[in-house]
Amino acid sequence: MPKIYFIDVTNRDGVQTANLGLSKLEKTIINIYLNEMGIFQSEFGFPTTRHESAYLQANLELAAIGVLQPIRLSGWLRAIVSDVETAFRFVPDIRHLNLSISTSAQMISGKFREEKKREDIVEMMIDAVEAAKALGTESIGVNAEDASRTDMDFLIEFASAAKEHGAQRFRYCDTLGYDDPFTIYETVKTLAENVGIPIEVHCHGDLGMAVANSVAGAKGAIDGGQDAYINTTLNGMGERAGNADLVATILAVTKSKGFAGRYRLGKRINLKKAWKISKFASYAFGVPVPINQPGVGANAFAHSSGIHADGVLKDPENYELYDLAELGRGEPEFVETGREICSGEYGGISGFRHIMGKMAITFDDSAKAGEILELVRYANVEAQKPLIEDELLFIAAYPQIAKKLLTLSPLE
Ligand SMILES: [Zn+2]
């Protein structure tokens, strides 16, 4: 039976969320956590965007030295030859790409203003795929933007052309969150059967169905005989109403009535990292996790009504579908209630030594301590909030890579 994989797009689609953003160090920590969690791929950024170059190269270096292994790091760009060339110029070590172009009549006429016809769209995509192959890309996903508003015949033609020219995956983008579980199941199944290519489902929550649609779409791909790749973001961050939440989608695929025990995951997921990764995303984006968020919300395992409390005390399975420990919850967390010394962009050496000392990191060499402190200051300039322990530990462990992450040189 085909398998289900997860491709997290927080560092690409999540950071497109209006009014919000992530520092390059925060994006890196997210890649590290996704890797620890067993996520197949992180769409880690925009290789054609100049200020991403140093971050992307630095993360590819982390992959080369085994820190970001086995997760696959993929860049996202428009399916345009010049963009593919720019990506390789800015990020020479990039090897996995997702190439995107709009396919719906609405977008072709509304965005390209009648200057492009369907044949032109297919041709642009083919040229971009060929350019990516020629420059050494190892895996290519071709994205149909606004696929849910695209005629089925054209989608089949487009995806078939992508496959014929060497794309490994086809991304079905429900860009506006227009699908429902029934339509996406049918559409993705038809595509899988007619094109014979693994399918990524990329769902948005404008109608509140991003997770449901992702699961239904994945089932469509598998029933059509193909592997399914589900696109997710941490805490469902993303444009407008957001994307499918990673933790909720994993829970849906592994715990729901029709899925539990029936479908195979391409990689073993360590759900125990759910609590940590969700909390970090919330801190990094500055957006609280809703109390009723599946699995990781404050109320996900809270019971107050008499009947429920009595039932769960007798046997948690009376009112809980899954155990809190499975999500990495239940461990005590240390919260500072008194004096606090935290990192900052204007921090000094004694405060820094104090913070690092609490994590049992000491520096015999004061030049080394000064160098790490300087990097921590720069990281604070970018994040505009105190760094968490894992960020400080990362900088102390990989100062040379941290230096690259923190390099934001504007063009001359
Ligand atoms: Zn999207």
Residues whose N, C-alpha, C, O or C-beta is under 5 A from the ligand:
A	BS01	ZN	D13
